[in-house]
Amino acid sequence: MTARLLVVEDEPVINQAVTDRLRASGYTVRQAFTGPEAVAAVDAEEPDAVILDIMLPGFDGIEVCRQIQSRRPVPVLMLTARDDESDILVGLGVGADDYLTKPFRMRELLARVHALLRRVERAEVLARKASGSMTVGALVIDTGTRRVGIEGTDVHLTPTEFDLLAALAAAPGTVLTREQLLEDVWGWSDASGTRTVDSHVKALRAKIGGTRIRTVHGVGYALDGGGH
């Protein structure tokens, strides 16, 4: 079945160029140009993924992401004109799965969209097969229901954050390289997105506690049992 995508970008030339390239790659694509249009289109079309610009008229992409994720979880690739870490972390915090900084190559956009859709499919298959939970210190990670708790309190994670945490929890105390995490969580076979890993780790730390994930500089990350 052909994946349905929504492209949300207020610059008509960019919107059309992205839409044309995605359609040429076999996707069904709907367009929106403002924040309110985007929310209405997600409600009406229920797309499989959204390519979402941060800067939009009406209200911005952060608010769009917040609203659509509160209705139904949907994978979001966020586009940002500025390589601003605070924008990126806010976007990831409200439910974006990945981000691209403008200007970007269309080939990279296609690769990110493909990896995002493949990751969602893989997560659904694993959720159907999985049962049981992993416990690392005070963290309890239920792989069947994809829920995370800390000392009895639920922690809301995005799908990507859950997959990242689960990958680290599967080998507690073991340092996983950024390249390993990119391949296991994002499905990328190259190392072009290591900053994506770093940004998601920062967003994850903000939710589960800053000391639970240990940084090994120049190598990667490990999930330890301690922390608070």
C-alpha positions as CSV (number, residue, x, y, z in Angstrom):
1,M,0.0,0.0,0.0
2,T,1.3,3.4,-1.0
3,A,2.3,5.6,2.0
4,R,0.4,8.9,2.3
5,L,2.4,11.9,3.2
6,L,1.5,15.5,4.1
7,V,4.0,18.3,3.1
8,V,3.5,21.4,5.2
9,E,5.6,24.4,3.9
10,D,4.5,28.0,3.4
11,E,7.0,28.7,0.6
12,P,5.1,27.5,-2.6
13,V,8.2,26.8,-4.6
14,I,9.8,24.6,-1.9
15,N,6.5,22.9,-1.1
16,Q,5.9,22.0,-4.7
17,A,9.5,20.8,-5.3
18,V,9.3,18.5,-2.2
19,T,5.8,17.3,-3.2
20,D,6.9,16.6,-6.8
21,R,10.0,14.6,-5.7
22,L,8.0,12.5,-3.2
23,R,5.3,11.8,-5.8
24,A,7.9,10.8,-8.3
25,S,9.2,8.3,-5.7
26,G,5.7,6.7,-5.5
27,Y,4.2,8.4,-2.5
28,T,0.7,9.9,-2.3
29,V,1.1,13.5,-1.2
30,R,-1.2,16.2,0.2
31,Q,0.0,19.8,0.6
32,A,-0.7,22.4,3.3
33,F,0.7,25.9,3.6
34,T,-0.3,27.2,7.1
35,G,-0.6,25.8,10.6
36,P,-4.4,25.5,10.7
37,E,-4.4,23.9,7.2
38,A,-1.9,21.3,8.4
39,V,-3.9,20.3,11.5
40,A,-7.1,20.1,9.4
41,A,-5.3,18.0,6.7
42,V,-4.0,15.5,9.3
43,D,-7.5,15.1,10.8
44,A,-9.0,14.6,7.3
45,E,-6.4,12.5,5.6
46,E,-4.7,10.6,8.5
47,P,-1.3,10.6,6.7
48,D,1.4,8.0,7.4
49,A,4.0,10.8,8.0
50,V,4.2,14.6,8.0
51,I,7.0,16.7,6.6
52,L,6.6,19.9,8.6
53,D,8.3,23.3,8.4
54,I,8.8,25.1,11.7
55,M,8.1,28.6,10.4
56,L,4.5,28.8,9.3
57,P,1.7,31.4,9.2
58,G,-1.3,31.0,11.5
59,F,0.7,29.1,14.1
60,D,4.1,27.5,13.8
61,G,5.2,23.9,13.3
62,I,5.8,23.4,17.0
63,E,2.1,24.1,17.7
64,V,1.1,22.0,14.7
65,C,3.1,19.0,16.0
66,R,1.7,19.5,19.5
67,Q,-1.9,19.5,18.3
68,I,-1.6,16.5,15.8
69,Q,0.3,14.3,18.3
70,S,-2.4,14.9,21.0
71,R,-5.0,13.5,18.5
72,R,-3.1,10.5,17.0
73,P,0.6,9.7,17.0
74,V,2.0,10.3,13.6
75,P,5.6,10.3,12.5
76,V,6.9,13.9,11.9
77,L,10.1,15.0,10.0
78,M,10.6,18.6,11.0
79,L,12.2,21.2,8.7
80,T,14.1,24.1,10.3
81,A,15.7,27.0,8.5
82,R,18.1,27.6,11.4
83,D,20.5,25.0,12.9
84,D,19.3,26.1,16.3
85,E,19.5,23.5,19.0
86,S,16.8,25.0,21.1
87,D,14.3,24.8,18.1
88,I,15.3,21.3,17.5
89,L,14.9,20.2,21.1
90,V,11.5,21.8,21.4
91,G,10.4,20.1,18.2
92,L,11.6,16.7,19.4
93,G,10.0,17.4,22.8
94,V,6.5,17.9,21.2
95,G,6.7,14.7,19.2
96,A,8.8,15.2,16.1
97,D,10.8,12.0,15.2
98,D,13.5,13.6,13.1
99,Y,14.6,16.9,11.7
100,L,16.4,18.4,8.6
101,T,18.1,21.8,8.5
102,K,17.6,23.9,5.4
103,P,19.0,23.9,2.8
104,F,18.8,20.2,2.3
105,R,19.3,17.8,-0.6
106,M,16.2,16.1,-1.9
107,R,18.1,12.8,-1.8
108,E,18.6,13.2,1.9
109,L,14.9,14.1,2.5
110,L,13.8,11.0,0.6
111,A,16.2,8.8,2.7
112,R,14.9,10.3,6.0
113,V,11.3,9.8,4.9
114,H,11.9,6.2,3.8
115,A,13.8,5.4,7.1
116,L,11.1,7.0,9.2
117,L,8.3,4.9,7.5
118,R,10.4,1.8,7.7
119,R,11.1,2.4,11.4
120,V,7.4,2.8,12.2
121,E,6.6,-0.5,10.4
122,R,9.4,-2.3,12.3
123,A,8.2,-0.9,15.6
124,E,4.7,-2.2,14.9
125,V,5.9,-5.7,14.1
126,L,8.2,-5.8,17.2
127,A,5.3,-4.6,19.4
128,R,3.1,-7.4,18.1
129,K,5.8,-10.0,18.8
130,A,7.2,-8.5,22.0
131,S,6.1,-9.2,25.5
132,G,7.6,-8.5,28.9
133,S,9.7,-5.7,30.1
134,M,13.3,-4.5,30.8
135,T,14.3,-3.0,34.1
136,V,17.4,-0.8,34.4
137,G,17.7,0.7,37.8
138,A,14.4,2.6,38.5
139,L,13.4,2.5,34.8
140,V,10.9,-0.1,33.6
141,I,10.5,-0.4,29.9
142,D,7.5,-2.5,28.6
143,T,8.3,-3.6,25.1
144,G,4.8,-4.9,24.4
145,T,2.8,-1.8,25.4
146,R,5.8,0.6,24.6
147,R,5.3,2.3,28.0
148,V,8.1,3.5,30.3
149,G,7.8,4.1,34.0
150,I,10.1,5.5,36.7
151,E,9.2,4.4,40.2
152,G,5.6,3.9,39.2
153,T,5.2,7.1,37.3
154,D,4.6,6.9,33.5
155,V,7.0,8.8,31.3
156,H,5.6,10.0,27.9
157,L,8.1,9.3,25.1
158,T,7.8,9.8,21.4
159,P,8.2,6.6,19.3
160,T,11.8,7.4,18.4
161,E,12.7,8.2,22.0
162,F,11.2,4.8,23.1
163,D,13.2,3.0,20.4
164,L,16.4,4.8,21.4
165,L,15.8,3.9,25.1
166,A,14.9,0.3,24.3
167,A,18.1,-0.1,22.3
168,L,20.2,1.2,25.1
169,A,18.3,-0.8,27.7
170,A,18.9,-4.0,25.8
171,A,22.5,-3.8,26.7
172,P,22.7,-1.8,30.0
173,G,26.1,-0.4,30.8
174,T,27.3,-1.2,27.3
175,V,28.5,1.7,25.2
176,L,26.7,1.8,21.9
177,T,28.3,4.0,19.2
178,R,26.3,6.7,17.4
179,E,26.7,4.7,14.2
180,Q,25.2,1.6,15.9
181,L,22.3,3.6,17.2
182,L,21.7,5.2,13.8
183,E,21.5,1.8,12.2
184,D,19.4,0.1,15.0
185,V,17.0,2.9,15.8
186,W,16.8,5.0,12.6
187,G,17.7,2.4,10.0
188,W,20.5,4.4,8.5
189,S,23.5,2.6,7.2
190,D,25.7,5.7,7.0
191,A,27.0,8.0,9.7
192,S,25.7,11.3,8.3
193,G,23.1,11.8,11.1
194,T,25.2,11.5,14.3
195,R,23.9,14.9,15.5
196,T,20.4,13.5,15.2
197,V,21.4,10.9,17.9
198,D,22.9,13.6,20.1
199,S,19.7,15.7,19.9
200,H,17.4,12.8,20.7
201,V,19.6,11.8,23.7
202,K,19.3,15.3,25.0
203,A,15.5,15.2,24.6
204,L,15.4,11.8,26.3
205,R,17.5,12.9,29.2
206,A,15.1,15.7,29.8
207,K,12.4,13.2,30.4
208,I,14.1,10.3,32.2
209,G,16.8,12.2,34.1
210,G,20.1,13.7,33.0
211,T,22.4,11.2,34.6
212,R,20.9,7.9,33.5
213,I,22.5,8.0,30.0
214,R,26.2,8.2,30.1
215,T,28.2,9.9,27.4
216,V,31.5,8.4,26.3
217,H,33.1,11.2,24.4
218,G,34.0,10.4,20.8
219,V,32.3,7.0,21.0
220,G,28.6,7.0,22.0
221,Y,26.2,6.4,24.9
222,A,25.4,3.9,27.6
223,L,22.3,3.4,29.8
224,D,23.3,3.0,33.5
225,G,21.2,1.7,36.4
226,G,21.8,4.8,38.6
227,G,20.6,8.3,38.1
228,H,17.6,10.3,39.1
